[in-house]
Amino acid sequence: MADTPAEQEQANVSQAASEVAHYFDIPMSVRIQLGQRYLKIREILQLKPQSIIDLPKSAGENIDILINRKLVGFGEVIEMEGNTGIRLTNLKV
């Protein structure tokens, strides 16, 4: 009896996963980017404790999630058990 298209696709996915399983434990850099701002050297030299650097994103706006410097999604900053975390809102993988 022939496999259905869904069963065949699942078999293909399982086979592909087993072929690359040896890559699953390779560490990769995950960067959460709140924003970026270019400052003149004069402005950098004037920075001190309590200085505020204005970022181009609004409060509540999604932040960028990068893996190996490639944008892979967006998230929102959350507080969880006294720590800061990121809730993924959109993945581009």
Protein Blocks (a to p, Z undefined) as FASTA:
>chain_A
ZZdfklmmmmmmmmmmmmmmmmmmpccdddddfbdcdddfklmmmgcehiacddfbdehi
acdddeehiafbdcddddeehiacdddfbdcZZ
